[in-house]
């Protein structure tokens, strides 16, 4: 084996070579780092469309590279508009529901008021009808009482006429006196209270003697009264 020769290298050259080696190593390492950083940046960059200029770009920044407008501001404004729109829609829905509920309540209240008014009007009309009927009944009762009083008065007139006639007959000596008074009683179950009867026939007696037992004796007469025209007739005997 041949002998190896060893060359003597100056220290300055070694230092220079070491420094250059370090520089080479640093230069070799630097692009690798930059490439890694660029790779990371490109992977983390977002594709965004600017709402101001409508330019699409890839960037991690919060501002558009083309016009400088902020992405966050536009997005925040959009989000705010969305929130406002949602609030407005919710308010409209709530107001619509409240309006419908109020309308339903008002309609129900109107129906209740109308029903109460109708019932009140019906009660008032019923009271008026009852009052009219009561007034009519009272007036009819008063008229009937007046008619009965008139009939009793006419019976008294008939009895007076028969008494006068009998006394005249005594004076003419066709009857024996004295004639004290006369009394008439309706025949056939008739009554002066029966206002439906147009005429009534009476059995009368011209009393010439009243007995101690409450009976009386005298001369019999018959009489008929027409209640419509207020006339009456009588004659001696049945």
CORWOSUL-V716874 format. One record per pair of residues at least 24 apart in sequence whose ideal C-beta (glycine too) atoms are under 10 Angstrom apart, sorted by the first residue. I is the first residue (numbers start at 0). J is the second residue. Records with the same first field share a line. If there is no record, write none. Layout:
I->J + J
This chain:
45->70
47->73 + 74
48->73
49->73
50->74 + 76 + 77
142->194
143->192 + 194
146->191 + 192 + 194 + 226
147->190 + 191 + 192 + 193 + 194
148->191
149->191 + 226 + 229
150->190 + 191 + 192 + 193 + 194 + 196 + 199 + 224 + 226 + 229
151->191 + 192
152->191 + 229
153->191 + 199 + 224 + 225 + 226 + 229 + 230 + 231
154->182 + 183 + 184 + 185 + 191 + 199 + 201 + 203 + 222 + 224 + 231
155->181 + 183
156->224 + 229 + 231
157->181 + 183 + 199 + 201 + 203 + 220 + 222 + 223 + 224 + 231 + 232 + 233
158->182 + 183 + 201 + 203 + 204 + 205 + 220 + 222 + 233
160->203 + 220 + 222 + 231 + 232 + 233
161->201 + 203 + 204 + 205 + 218 + 219 + 220 + 221 + 222 + 233 + 234 + 235
162->203 + 205 + 206 + 217 + 220
163->205
164->205 + 218 + 220 + 233 + 234 + 235
165->203 + 204 + 205 + 206 + 207 + 217 + 218 + 220 + 235
166->205
168->205 + 218 + 235
169->205 + 207 + 218
173->218 + 235
174->205 + 207 + 217 + 218 + 235
175->207 + 208 + 217 + 218
176->205 + 207 + 217 + 218
177->206 + 207 + 208 + 217
178->205 + 206 + 207 + 217 + 218
179->205 + 206 + 207 + 208 + 209 + 215 + 217
180->204 + 205 + 206 + 207 + 209 + 215 + 217
181->205 + 206 + 217 + 218 + 220 + 222 + 233
182->206 + 215 + 217
183->220 + 221 + 222 + 224 + 231 + 233
185->222 + 224
186->221 + 222 + 223 + 237
189->224
191->224 + 226
193->226
194->226
195->226
196->224 + 226
197->224 + 225 + 226 + 227 + 228
198->223 + 224 + 225 + 226 + 227 + 230 + 231
199->223 + 224 + 225 + 226 + 231
200->224
201->231 + 233
202->237
203->233 + 234 + 235
205->235
